[in-house]
Amino acid sequence: MKFNIFCLSNILWVFGIATGAAGQIQSSAWVPLFNGKNLAGWDTYMRQPEGTNEKPFALNNDPLKVYTVSEGAIHVSGQIWGGVSTKDDYENYHLRFKVKWGEKKWYPSPNDSIKRDAGLLYHATGPFNFAYGCWLRSSELQIQEGEIGDFFGVGAGSAEFPMSKIKVKGKILDQYNAAAPLRRNADAIGGGRVYRSGNFERKHGDWNTAELITRGADAVYIVNGYVVNRLFNTYRDSLQLQTTRGKIQFQSEGAEVFYKEIELRPVNFIRKSAPSVTADLMVIKNINSETPQNLKITNSGDDFELVAVELIGASNDQFRFELPAFPLLLEKGKSLTLPIFVKSGTVSHSTAKLRLETILGPVANFEVNLESK
């Protein structure tokens, strides 16, 4: 039987063994999935050149060098549709990586008006050519310009989302909304889309940090420290089973993109007690784009770890925090100050609600109301 560090760390936590001495595995340690030098530990699968009837290039045959390693990053040219996937399967984990766009676009979307597109596929299982001739059966964390964090189904099953209806280009579509009731999305390959709650991406050419937390059949999507999507009970009706584990795959989908610092740690389900947090202000008004207002939060309970924040409401992505480096251990009795501002041009009296996110979900009974000037 083959074990890797991740698997062993999971086993230690299942049996309640927290290790901390020198030379022992830390339960919360990040394990690199990509070594920054080559694609050891990964498989590629490429379909045929676009617009042709040639045979697929298939498994670990990449003659056009769609996937290469340059300056510590996986460089995806996007010329051929395909995927690079971990050889190992994973479950109950916190994954994070950095992603930025290149310039090149290829068939079928070379037009400048078409958004650059890619994606992270997770809980991915065979065959390699299951979807569109080149992707594993999976769920998708969409990676597209201005839309990092949308959900797509790629055959892993439907899921339940807190979601409401929005109008996009004249169509009524689903969007994640933490305040909405749970509904199940459609189980469709390349469908069942659920839009992220807002756009928290950086400008073109800058690195974005994307994160995925999986807990059994549930998942949370995080972009640059902000929760943007959340789903529960991914279920494959054909198998009458929840979807909880699989490979991790990064798509090539017609656009140049770079990935680096791909790392993962197991989810620690052991917790002394629920976090207890207070804020110096429960309502903050007159927030502007020039002079940030400060929110002070204090931990009045046991030590706990923050992994992100979440902003809820139709104008949520008009608000921004100066966030610390996550994950952040907030010790008992300690405080954290979060400066907050709004983007230039934000409509007066725009509102949002703030929540705090741990690796096991939102901090209960904590919510701060925000309003722009």
C-alpha atoms as one frame of an Amber mdcrd trajectory, in Angstrom:
protein
   0.000   0.000   0.000   1.278   3.455  -0.915   1.212   6.261   1.637   2.063
   9.925   1.154   2.455  12.619   3.797  -1.113  13.753   3.322  -2.533  10.280
   3.856  -0.433   9.725   6.987  -1.437  13.096   8.405  -5.088  12.204   7.904
  -4.584   8.912   9.736  -2.985  10.674  12.698  -5.962  12.969  13.026  -8.522
  10.195  12.667  -7.044   8.591  15.762  -6.738  11.931  17.568  -2.956  12.035
  17.487  -1.646  15.595  17.345   2.093  15.523  16.713   4.429  18.388  17.394
   7.902  17.158  18.247  10.823  17.713  15.916  10.738  15.326  12.981   7.075
  14.471  13.397   4.331  15.448  10.959   2.310  18.503  11.884  -1.389  17.901
  11.329  -1.816  21.392   9.865   1.320  21.322   7.720   0.967  22.298   4.079
   2.120  19.609   1.676   3.301  20.821  -1.768   1.618  19.018  -4.663   3.854
  20.728  -7.238   7.617  20.902  -6.728   8.151  24.004  -8.893  10.641  22.157
 -11.113   8.766  19.539 -13.131   5.472  17.651 -13.320   6.507  14.729 -11.124
   3.402  13.329  -9.454   1.112  14.595 -12.215  -0.407  13.149 -15.407  -1.360
  15.058 -18.539  -4.165  14.152 -20.912  -4.636  16.039 -24.194  -7.336  15.734
 -26.800  -6.820  16.299 -30.528  -5.816  19.696 -31.971  -8.833  21.979 -32.091
 -10.823  22.019 -35.286  -9.366  18.718 -36.526 -10.425  15.067 -36.617  -7.028
  13.765 -35.558  -6.644  11.217 -32.780  -6.325  12.554 -29.217  -2.777  12.934
 -27.945  -4.118  11.138 -24.830  -2.277  10.225 -21.622   1.163  11.737 -20.916
   1.689  12.666 -24.569   2.057  16.436 -24.926   4.040  17.062 -28.138   2.955
  20.716 -28.339   4.174  21.367 -24.773   0.850  22.686 -23.558   1.939  22.004
 -19.964   5.471  23.089 -19.086   7.238  24.381 -15.988   8.788  27.848 -16.035
  10.097  30.040 -13.196   8.497  27.872 -10.526   5.058  27.799 -12.158   3.058
  25.444 -14.358   2.702  27.284 -17.649  -0.425  26.259 -19.560  -0.293  27.477
 -23.154  -3.970  26.666 -23.730  -3.308  25.575 -27.311  -4.961  22.168 -26.824
  -7.825  21.348 -24.481  -6.708  18.972 -21.774  -5.815  18.562 -18.149  -2.954
  17.983 -15.758  -4.020  15.889 -12.785  -2.542  14.500  -9.589  -1.718  10.812
  -9.636  -3.088  10.484  -6.100  -6.647  10.902  -4.794  -7.497  13.238  -1.902
 -10.375  13.905   0.468 -11.098  16.242   3.401  -8.501  18.871   2.530  -7.704
  22.557   2.224  -6.107  23.301  -1.151  -4.602  26.615  -2.170  -2.711  27.835
  -5.213  -1.853  31.001  -7.099  -3.103  31.670 -10.616  -2.630  34.445 -13.161
  -3.519  34.943 -16.806  -1.123  35.094 -19.700  -1.916  36.862 -22.956  -2.434
  34.150 -25.568  -5.868  32.893 -26.666  -6.473  29.970 -28.977  -9.260  28.361
 -30.945 -12.194  28.387 -30.336 -11.872  31.718 -28.480  -9.092  33.890 -29.937
 -11.377  36.932 -29.991 -10.418  39.660 -27.521 -14.044  39.920 -26.361 -14.004
  36.285 -25.147 -12.952  35.826 -21.539  -9.899  33.687 -20.869 -11.025  30.388
 -19.431  -9.650  27.446 -17.420 -10.683  25.609 -14.268  -9.821  23.534 -11.223
 -11.508  20.120 -11.223 -11.729  18.212  -7.946 -13.121  14.902  -6.675 -12.024
  13.863 -10.162 -12.276  10.250 -11.293 -11.765   8.403 -14.575 -11.912   8.001
 -17.417  -9.536  10.759 -18.514 -11.670  11.565 -21.554 -14.970  11.612 -19.660
 -15.938  15.245 -20.424 -15.304  17.024 -23.731 -12.835  14.297 -24.611 -10.182
  15.479 -22.145 -11.397  15.990 -18.556 -12.117  13.704 -15.634 -15.556  13.274
 -14.064 -15.511  15.977 -11.399 -16.835  19.182  -9.868 -15.331  22.471 -11.036
 -14.103  25.612  -9.372 -14.304  27.863 -12.409 -11.216  29.877 -13.321 -12.294
  32.509 -15.833 -11.532  36.197 -16.093 -13.813  38.008 -13.627 -15.517  34.751
 -12.696 -13.109  32.784 -10.508 -15.225  30.787  -8.084 -18.273  29.872 -10.164
 -19.375  26.241  -9.909 -19.807  23.908 -12.866 -20.781  20.266 -12.816 -18.492
  17.925 -14.751 -20.337  14.732 -13.908 -19.452  14.296 -10.216 -23.076  14.840
  -9.219 -25.454  17.599  -8.220 -25.053  19.615  -5.024 -27.079  21.802  -2.700
 -26.331  25.527  -2.627 -27.776  28.460  -0.708 -28.698  30.248  -3.932 -31.009
  32.814  -5.419 -31.910  33.853  -8.961 -30.059  36.605 -10.832 -30.350  37.998
 -14.351 -27.234  37.638 -16.515 -27.428  38.913 -20.106 -31.183  38.548 -20.083
 -31.148  35.023 -18.636 -32.310  34.016 -15.156 -29.485  32.048 -13.534 -28.410
  30.762 -10.111 -26.028  32.593  -7.769 -24.589  31.595  -4.408 -26.202  33.661
  -1.666 -25.413  32.731   1.938 -28.744  34.211   3.059 -30.824  32.127   0.615
 -32.410  28.701   1.223 -30.690  25.523   0.053 -31.628  24.279  -3.411 -30.143
  21.473  -5.498 -28.570  22.384  -8.821 -28.880  20.376 -12.010 -26.581  17.400
 -12.501 -25.354  18.180 -15.990 -21.940  17.830 -17.584 -20.721  21.335 -18.294
 -23.876  22.670 -16.654 -25.520  23.223 -13.303 -23.644  26.515 -13.084 -23.878
  28.457  -9.835 -22.309  31.917 -10.001 -19.951  33.120  -7.300 -21.290  35.739
  -4.893 -19.023  38.496  -6.215 -15.815  39.396  -8.022 -12.816  39.652  -5.683
 -10.105  39.170  -8.302  -7.044  41.295  -8.922  -6.276  43.027 -12.197  -5.105
  41.117 -15.247  -1.510  39.927 -14.925  -1.516  39.849 -11.122  -1.472  36.625
  -9.125  -4.742  35.578  -7.481  -4.874  33.140  -4.573  -7.638  30.567  -4.934
  -8.573  28.037  -2.257 -10.816  25.008  -2.009 -11.900  23.402   1.260 -13.589
  20.013   1.050 -15.312  18.376   3.992 -16.882  15.106   2.930 -19.388  15.967
   0.189 -19.305  19.713   1.025 -16.981  22.387  -0.372 -16.084  26.070   0.026
 -14.487  28.279  -2.654 -12.255  31.195  -1.574 -10.688  33.921  -3.766  -8.025
  36.251  -2.345  -9.276  35.666   1.199 -13.028  36.032   0.451 -15.535  33.166
   0.448 -17.336  33.284  -2.916 -19.197  29.960  -3.129 -20.366  27.164  -0.861
 -21.997  23.831  -1.613 -23.270  20.832   0.298 -23.983  17.129  -0.238 -22.567
  16.516  -3.705 -24.447  13.417  -4.774 -24.249  11.070  -7.758 -27.739   9.740
  -8.219 -26.559   7.008 -10.601 -24.435   5.509  -7.810 -26.667   6.656  -4.938
 -23.502   7.877  -3.243 -22.045  11.164  -2.085 -18.968  12.407  -3.938 -16.162
  12.913  -1.432 -12.755  12.180  -2.980 -10.708  12.066  -6.154  -7.853  13.605
  -8.081  -7.162  17.313  -8.555  -6.974  18.525 -12.167  -6.158  21.866 -13.802
  -7.703  22.507 -17.204  -6.260  23.793 -20.438  -9.193  25.486 -22.183  -8.000
  27.775 -24.943  -6.163  30.416 -22.901  -2.688  30.917 -21.485  -2.599  30.625
 -17.702  -0.019  30.051 -14.941  -0.302  28.117 -11.653   2.176  28.030  -8.774
   2.515  27.260  -5.052  -0.018  24.427  -5.271  -0.273  22.966  -1.769  -2.695
  21.080   0.407  -3.289  20.239   4.056  -5.789  17.886   5.718  -8.881  19.281
   7.394  -8.632  18.967  11.168 -12.094  18.093  12.485 -10.979  18.183  16.135
 -12.120  21.339  17.937 -12.350  22.083  21.671 -15.345  24.373  21.340 -17.051
  26.666  18.854 -15.275  30.020  18.311 -16.547  32.948  20.371 -15.824  36.323
  18.774 -17.007  39.847  19.517 -16.710  43.062  17.493 -16.269  46.597  18.770
 -18.918  47.726  16.253 -21.848  45.697  14.955 -22.796  48.374  12.409 -20.286
  50.450  10.435 -21.625  53.280   8.264 -20.130  55.950   6.003 -17.425  53.642
   4.639 -15.583  55.386   1.809 -12.833  54.669  -0.714 -10.203  57.029   0.657
  -9.935  56.564   4.431 -10.563  53.008   5.708 -12.591  52.485   8.843 -11.324
  49.952  11.357 -13.198  46.958  12.714 -11.728  45.355  15.823 -12.632  41.749
  16.562 -11.670  39.976  19.784 -11.505  36.267  20.549 -13.197  35.628  23.881
 -13.047  31.827  23.588 -10.457  29.166  22.834  -7.755  29.657  20.226  -9.060
  29.158  16.714  -7.939  29.650  13.139  -9.414  32.091  10.613  -9.099  31.105
   6.952 -11.170  33.810   5.191 -13.903  36.410   5.483 -17.241  36.467   3.695
 -19.229  39.470   2.498 -22.935  38.872   1.899 -25.328  41.001  -0.135 -25.922
  42.267  -3.658 -23.131  44.871  -3.280 -20.700  42.580  -1.445 -17.825  42.967
  -3.911 -17.896  46.763  -3.570 -16.384  46.370  -0.090 -12.772  45.465   0.595
 -10.740  44.644   3.694  -7.012  44.933   4.235  -6.739  41.276   5.107  -3.962
  39.568   7.065  -2.196  36.504   5.718  -4.529  33.536   6.142  -4.748  31.091
   7.804  -4.410  33.141  10.981  -4.401  31.695  14.498  -6.393  34.027  16.761
  -5.448  33.225  20.320  -7.782  33.531  23.286  -8.070  37.143  24.433  -6.280
  38.483  21.365  -7.725  41.016  18.936  -7.482  41.617  15.207  -8.089  44.938
  13.443  -9.489  44.863   9.909  -9.417  48.132   7.934 -12.355  48.344   5.519
 -13.096  50.573   2.537 -15.200  50.553  -0.628 -14.185  50.622  -4.271 -14.172
  53.994  -5.990 -17.538  54.715  -7.585 -19.565  52.595  -5.139 -23.198  53.711
  -4.934 -24.119  55.542  -1.722 -25.718  53.457   1.015 -24.631  50.164  -0.503
 -24.718  47.451   2.152 -23.170  44.092   2.978 -22.815  41.772   5.951 -19.478
  40.411   7.196 -18.898  36.854   8.441 -15.701  35.129   9.524 -14.724  31.742
   8.115 -12.920  28.841   9.796 -11.862  25.608   8.135 -15.045  24.029   9.552
 -17.364  26.810   8.402 -18.552  30.291   9.447 -18.190  31.574  12.991 -21.678
  31.235  14.472 -23.540  34.205  15.923 -21.149  36.756  14.419 -22.232  39.265
  11.797 -21.306  42.911  11.197 -23.416  45.211   9.016 -21.567  47.486   6.588
 -22.815  50.539   4.685 -21.048  52.824   2.221 -21.079  56.595   2.542
